[in-house]
Amino acid sequence: MATDLTTPTPAHPDAAPIQRRTLRLLFTTQIVGGIGVTIGISVGALLAAEIAGTAVAGLAQSAAVVGGALLAVPVTRIITGHGRRPGLTFAYGIGALGAVLIVLAAVARSVPLLFTGMLLFGGGSTANLQARYAAVDLAEPERRARQLSLIVWATTVGAVAAPNFAALADRTTHGWGLPALSGPFAFSAVAFVLAAGVLQLFLRPDPLLTARLLAPARATEAPEGGTAARAGQVVASDGSPVAAEPVAVPAPPARRGAGMRAAWSVVRALPAARLGIATVAVGHLVMVAVMAMTPVHLREFHPVEEVLPVVGLVLSLHIAGMYALAPVIGWLTDRLGRRPVILGGVGTLLAACAVAGTAGHHTPRLTVGLVLLGLGWSATMVAGSTLLSESVPDAVRPSAQGLSDLVMGCAGALAGAVSGFVVQLSGYPVLTLLAAIAVTPLLALALRPVSAAGEED
């Protein structure tokens, strides 16, 4: 019987087989969780527009993003104190509850219930995002980006197909008496419960708790050929360790893990960590802003009876851009460094805004823009998450990762909240222009030179 590492054991287990088993399990649950998140989100704006109007459609989408961001706080607290398994299970459970409330909101045509459900539905996204960090707890330094990107890529299998199943799910549940556009959320609830159950039963031993047991031994081992820093070592913005004196960072409390306040103190002192958080947040902001309003934009020039299949196809290709090439991006991140891939992601996001914003009613061109949007998000997510994870000490790493997801979620929520009003007042092209402008500060930050001591010049 597998041993649960909630209570430390005297002997240190071998990390390699645990890491392989963890990756296989996370890969499986990411597929299921990806279906749950995407099949609901693909019709979320349409359901919100049906119940509350176009102007607040973006607000409903942003509610899910806000929920995911806010849930990162309790989920991070659980992970820090008790490990990855209970934290991920809790997040999926909250997401399932939110999906059920959304179905009830559609039945009652209740706007408050809809927003409450969307807030809790964000738990599914929280779990999917936090799972990528579980993949690097026991990863070798030279393979961190590739193993993180493998879990990001796993979402492709479910997420790309899910929007195309939205119409089938809607027809199926319509026969059960559920209102139009609510069926996909019923399927989301089932997917989240399944993912939570699998993790609760089989994610043993816990990868984070195992990494803590192995930390003293691993800290004395130099990475062979890797470019990532060990715990507490300062890295430059491209992810390479610096040879000079490390930047002084506040010592975290000597306990299971430090909270977000301590993590923020450490992140502020490390330029590489700041760049990692900013990269993830800005990439997510731009992606959410443009993607959330694309179904509403498509509805303007497609008949109501045809819009769901078109939305499904466009979003499927967009999600393929987000996840399908993640392993390639992870390999490039390990091979070329973190900063070059971040800069490539920024350039791709700018190209995506230009193509989508000038597509007009030409659906194929709009689709190309959404695919580029997904690729840019993937590059910023993989490179930024890897850079952050290896730039902070072990004791604050889970909290810094949770802080990153909180900032990312708030940035995406702001984008989703504003996007509906921008489209209603000025149109979709103006939205893409504003999204492109939002990328420019990240470009400046990524190009800022970093000295040998890790300080910005």
C-alpha positions in Angstrom: 0.0 0.0 0.0 1.3 3.5 -0.9 2.7 5.6 1.9 1.1 9.0 2.6 3.8 11.5 3.4 1.6 13.8 5.5 3.8 12.5 8.4 7.5 12.4 7.4 9.1 9.0 7.2 12.6 8.3 8.4 13.9 7.1 5.1 14.1 9.3 2.0 12.2 7.7 -0.9 13.8 7.7 -4.3 12.5 10.7 -6.2 12.7 9.4 -9.7 9.9 6.7 -9.6 7.7 9.1 -7.6 8.2 11.8 -10.2 7.3 9.5 -13.1 4.2 8.3 -11.3 3.2 11.9 -10.4 3.6 13.0 -14.0 1.4 10.2 -15.3 -1.3 10.9 -12.8 -1.2 14.7 -13.3 -1.3 14.1 -17.1 -4.5 12.0 -16.7 -6.3 14.4 -14.4 -5.3 17.4 -16.6 -7.2 15.8 -19.5 -10.3 15.4 -17.4 -10.0 18.8 -15.7 -9.4 20.5 -19.1 -12.6 19.1 -20.4 -14.4 20.4 -17.3 -13.0 23.9 -17.6 -13.2 24.4 -21.3 -16.7 22.9 -22.1 -18.1 25.4 -19.6 -16.0 28.4 -20.5 -16.7 28.0 -24.2 -20.4 28.9 -23.6 -20.0 31.0 -20.5 -20.2 34.3 -22.2 -23.2 33.2 -24.3 -25.1 32.0 -21.3 -24.3 35.2 -19.4 -25.4 37.3 -22.4 -28.6 35.3 -22.6 -29.5 35.8 -18.9 -28.0 39.3 -18.2 -27.1 41.0 -21.5 -24.0 41.5 -23.6 -22.6 44.3 -21.5 -22.1 42.0 -18.5 -21.1 38.9 -20.5 -17.5 39.8 -19.9 -18.2 40.3 -16.2 -19.5 36.8 -15.9 -16.4 35.5 -17.6 -14.2 37.6 -15.3 -16.1 36.3 -12.3 -14.7 32.8 -13.1 -11.2 34.3 -13.4 -11.7 36.3 -10.1 -12.9 33.1 -8.4 -9.9 31.2 -9.7 -7.6 34.0 -8.5 -9.2 34.3 -5.0 -9.3 30.5 -4.6 -5.5 30.4 -5.1 -5.2 31.9 -1.6 -6.9 29.1 0.4 -5.6 26.4 -2.1 -2.0 27.7 -1.6 -2.5 27.7 2.2 -3.7 24.1 2.0 -0.8 23.1 -0.3 1.8 24.9 1.9 0.6 23.2 5.0 -0.5 19.8 3.8 0.8 19.1 0.3 -0.4 19.2 -3.3 -3.1 16.4 -3.0 -5.5 18.0 -0.6 -5.1 21.4 -2.3 -5.8 20.2 -5.8 -8.7 18.0 -4.6 -10.3 21.0 -2.7 -10.0 23.2 -5.8 -11.7 20.7 -8.1 -14.5 20.2 -5.5 -15.2 23.9 -5.4 -15.3 24.1 -9.2 -17.8 21.3 -9.3 -20.0 23.1 -6.8 -19.8 26.2 -9.0 -20.8 24.3 -12.1 -24.0 23.0 -10.3 -24.9 26.5 -9.2 -24.6 27.8 -12.8 -27.0 25.2 -14.0 -29.4 26.2 -11.2 -29.0 29.8 -12.3 -29.9 29.0 -15.8 -33.0 27.3 -14.6 -34.0 30.2 -12.4 -32.6 32.9 -14.7 -30.9 34.3 -11.7 -28.1 36.7 -12.3 -26.7 36.7 -8.7 -26.7 32.9 -8.6 -25.0 32.9 -12.0 -22.2 35.1 -10.8 -21.8 33.1 -7.6 -21.5 29.9 -9.6 -19.0 31.5 -12.0 -16.9 32.6 -9.0 -16.8 29.0 -7.6 -16.4 27.5 -11.1 -13.0 29.2 -11.2 -11.8 26.4 -8.8 -11.4 24.1 -11.8 -9.0 26.6 -13.4 -7.1 27.0 -10.1 -6.6 23.2 -9.9 -5.5 23.0 -13.5 -3.0 25.8 -13.1 -1.6 24.6 -9.8 -1.0 21.1 -11.2 1.8 22.5 -13.4 3.8 23.4 -10.3 3.3 19.9 -8.8 5.1 18.6 -11.9 8.4 20.4 -10.9 8.5 19.6 -7.2 10.7 16.7 -7.9 12.0 17.6 -11.4 15.7 17.8 -12.2 16.8 21.4 -12.8 17.7 20.8 -16.4 14.2 19.3 -17.1 12.0 21.7 -15.2 10.5 23.6 -18.1 9.9 20.4 -20.1 8.1 18.6 -17.3 6.0 21.6 -16.4 5.1 22.1 -20.1 4.1 18.4 -20.3 1.4 19.0 -17.8 0.3 22.2 -19.6 0.2 20.2 -22.8 -1.9 17.4 -21.3 -4.8 19.9 -21.1 -4.8 19.8 -25.0 -6.4 16.4 -25.2 -9.5 17.4 -23.4 -9.6 21.1 -23.9 -9.4 21.2 -27.7 -12.2 18.7 -28.1 -14.4 20.1 -25.3 -15.8 23.2 -27.2 -17.0 20.9 -30.0 -18.9 18.8 -27.5 -20.7 21.8 -26.1 -23.5 21.6 -28.6 -23.9 17.8 -28.0 -23.9 18.3 -24.2 -26.5 21.1 -24.6 -28.8 18.9 -26.8 -28.4 15.9 -24.4 -29.3 17.9 -21.3 -32.1 19.7 -23.1 -33.8 16.4 -23.2 -33.5 16.3 -19.4 -35.4 19.6 -19.1 -32.3 21.9 -18.6 -32.3 25.3 -20.3 -30.2 26.0 -23.4 -26.5 26.6 -22.8 -26.6 25.1 -19.3 -25.8 21.5 -20.3 -22.0 22.0 -20.7 -21.8 23.1 -17.1 -23.5 19.9 -15.9 -20.8 17.9 -17.7 -18.2 20.2 -16.1 -19.4 19.2 -12.7 -19.0 15.5 -13.5 -15.5 16.1 -14.9 -14.3 18.0 -11.8 -15.7 15.4 -9.4 -13.9 12.7 -11.3 -10.6 14.6 -11.3 -10.8 15.3 -7.6 -11.6 11.6 -6.8 -8.6 10.3 -8.8 -6.2 12.8 -7.1 -7.5 12.1 -3.7 -7.1 8.3 -4.1 -3.8 8.1 -6.1 -1.6 11.1 -5.6 0.4 9.4 -2.9 3.1 10.0 -1.9 2.6 13.8 -2.2 5.3 15.3 -4.5 5.7 18.5 -2.5 6.1 16.7 0.8 8.5 14.3 -0.7 10.5 17.2 -2.1 10.7 18.7 1.4 12.0 15.4 2.8 14.7 15.3 0.1 15.6 19.0 0.3 18.6 18.6 2.5 20.2 16.0 0.4 19.3 17.6 -2.9 20.7 21.0 -1.7 24.2 19.5 -1.5 24.0 18.1 -5.0 25.1 20.3 -7.9 22.8 20.0 -10.9 24.5 18.2 -13.8 24.4 20.3 -16.9 21.3 22.2 -15.7 20.8 26.0 -16.0 18.4 26.4 -13.2 19.3 27.6 -9.7 19.2 25.6 -6.6 17.1 26.7 -3.6 18.0 30.2 -2.5 20.4 30.8 -5.5 19.8 33.9 -7.5 19.2 33.6 -11.2 19.3 36.1 -14.0 16.2 36.9 -16.0 17.1 34.2 -18.6 17.0 31.6 -15.9 20.8 31.1 -15.6 22.4 31.1 -12.1 24.7 34.0 -11.3 28.2 33.4 -10.1 28.5 36.4 -7.9 27.2 37.0 -4.4 23.5 36.3 -4.2 21.0 39.1 -3.6 20.0 39.2 0.1 16.5 38.0 0.5 14.4 37.9 3.7 14.7 34.5 5.4 11.3 32.8 5.4 10.0 31.3 8.7 11.4 27.9 9.6 8.2 25.9 9.2 6.3 23.9 6.6 6.1 26.9 4.3 5.9 30.7 4.3 2.7 32.6 3.5 2.1 34.9 0.6 3.4 37.9 2.5 6.8 36.3 3.0 6.8 35.2 -0.6 6.1 38.7 -1.8 9.0 40.0 0.3 11.3 37.5 -1.4 9.9 38.1 -4.9 10.4 41.8 -4.6 14.1 41.3 -4.0 14.6 39.1 -7.0 14.4 40.6 -10.5 14.0 37.1 -12.1 11.1 36.3 -9.9 9.4 39.6 -10.6 9.8 39.0 -14.3 8.4 35.5 -14.0 5.2 36.8 -12.2 4.8 39.7 -14.6 5.2 37.4 -17.7 2.5 35.0 -16.5 0.1 37.8 -15.5 0.4 39.9 -18.7 0.2 36.9 -21.0 -3.0 35.8 -19.2 -4.5 39.3 -19.3 -4.2 39.6 -23.0 -5.4 36.1 -23.7 -8.5 36.5 -21.5 -9.4 39.9 -22.9 -9.4 38.8 -26.5 -10.7 35.3 -26.1 -13.6 36.1 -23.8 -15.2 38.4 -26.3 -14.5 36.4 -29.4 -17.8 34.3 -29.1 -19.8 37.5 -28.7 -18.0 39.0 -31.7 -18.7 35.9 -33.8 -22.4 36.1 -32.8 -22.7 39.4 -34.6 -22.2 37.9 -38.0 -23.4 34.3 -37.6 -27.0 33.1 -37.2 -27.9 32.0 -33.7 -28.4 28.4 -34.8 -24.9 28.3 -36.3 -22.9 30.2 -33.8 -22.2 27.3 -31.4 -20.4 25.1 -34.0 -18.4 28.1 -35.2 -17.5 29.1 -31.7 -16.5 25.5 -30.9 -14.2 25.3 -34.0 -12.5 28.7 -33.4 -12.0 28.1 -29.7 -10.7 24.6 -30.2 -8.0 25.9 -32.5 -7.2 28.7 -30.1 -6.9 26.1 -27.2 -4.7 24.0 -29.5 -2.4 27.0 -29.8 -2.4 27.3 -26.0 -1.4 23.8 -25.3 -0.4 21.7 -28.3 3.1 23.0 -28.6 3.8 23.4 -24.9 6.4 20.6 -24.9 8.3 22.3 -27.7 8.1 25.6 -25.8 9.3 23.8 -22.7 12.3 22.3 -24.6 13.1 25.7 -26.1 12.9 27.3 -22.6 15.4 24.7 -21.2 17.6 25.0 -24.3 17.6 28.7 -25.0 16.8 30.2 -21.7 13.8 31.8 -20.1 14.1 35.4 -21.4 14.3 34.6 -25.1 11.2 32.5 -24.9 9.4 35.2 -23.0 10.4 37.8 -25.7 9.1 35.3 -28.3 5.8 35.0 -26.5 5.4 38.8 -26.3 6.0 39.1 -30.0 3.5 36.4 -30.7 0.8 38.2 -28.6 1.4 41.4 -30.5 1.0 39.6 -33.8 -2.2 37.9 -32.5 -3.8 41.2 -31.6 -2.9 42.7 -35.0 -4.4 39.7 -36.9 -7.6 39.3 -34.9 -8.2 43.0 -34.7 -8.1 43.4 -38.4 -10.0 40.2 -39.3 -13.4 41.9 -39.5 -16.0 39.3 -40.3 -13.5 37.0 -41.9 -13.7 33.9 -39.6 -10.6 32.1 -41.0 -8.4 35.1 -40.3 -9.9 35.6 -36.9 -9.1 31.9 -36.2 -5.5 32.5 -37.1 -5.4 35.4 -34.7 -6.8 33.2 -31.9 -4.2 30.5 -32.6 -1.4 33.0 -32.3 -3.0 34.3 -29.1 -2.8 30.8 -27.7 0.8 30.3 -28.7 1.8 33.6 -27.1 0.0 32.6 -23.9 1.8 29.2 -23.9 5.2 30.8 -24.2 4.6 33.3 -21.4 3.0 30.7 -19.2 5.7 28.0 -19.5 8.8 30.3 -19.5 7.4 32.6 -16.8 6.3 29.8 -14.5 9.6 28.0 -14.8 11.6 31.2 -14.1 9.5 32.0 -11.0 9.7 28.4 -9.6 13.5 28.2 -9.8 14.2 31.8 -8.7 12.9 31.6 -5.1 13.9 29.4 -2.1 12.2 26.1 -1.4 10.5 27.4 1.7 8.5 30.1 -0.1 8.1 28.4 -3.5 4.5 27.1 -3.1 3.4 30.5 -1.7 5.2 32.4 -4.5 3.5 30.1 -7.1 0.2 30.8 -5.4 0.9 34.5 -5.4 1.7 34.3 -9.2 -1.7 32.6 -9.8 -3.4 35.3 -7.7 -1.8 38.1 -9.7 -2.5 36.3 -12.9 -6.1 35.8 -12.0 -6.7 39.4 -11.0 -5.1 40.6 -14.2 -7.3 38.3 -16.3 -10.4 39.3 -14.3 -9.7 43.0 -15.0 -9.4 42.2 -18.6 -12.6 40.2 -18.7 -14.5 42.8 -16.8 -13.5 45.6 -19.1 -13.7 43.6 -22.4 -17.5 43.5 -22.5 -17.8 47.2 -22.1 -15.1 47.9 -24.6 -16.8 45.7 -27.2 -20.2 47.3 -26.6 -18.9 50.9 -26.8 -16.1 50.7 -29.3 -16.0 47.2 -30.9 -13.8 44.2 -31.0 -10.9 45.9 -33.0 -10.4 48.5 -30.2 -10.3 45.7 -27.7 -7.4 44.0 -29.5 -5.6 47.3 -29.8 -5.9 47.9 -26.0 -4.7 44.4 -25.4 -1.6 45.0 -27.6 -0.8 48.2 -25.7 -1.0 46.2 -22.4 1.9 44.0 -23.6 4.4 46.8 -24.0 5.4 47.1 -20.3 6.3 43.4 -20.3 8.5 43.9 -23.4 10.4 46.7 -21.6 10.8 44.6 -18.5 12.1 41.6 -20.4 14.6 43.7 -22.3 15.9 45.4 -19.2 19.5 44.3 -18.6 20.4 42.3 -15.5 23.8 42.6 -13.9 25.9 39.7 -12.8 24.6 40.1 -9.2 21.1 39.8 -10.4 20.2 43.5 -10.0 18.5 45.5 -12.7 20.8 48.1 -14.3 
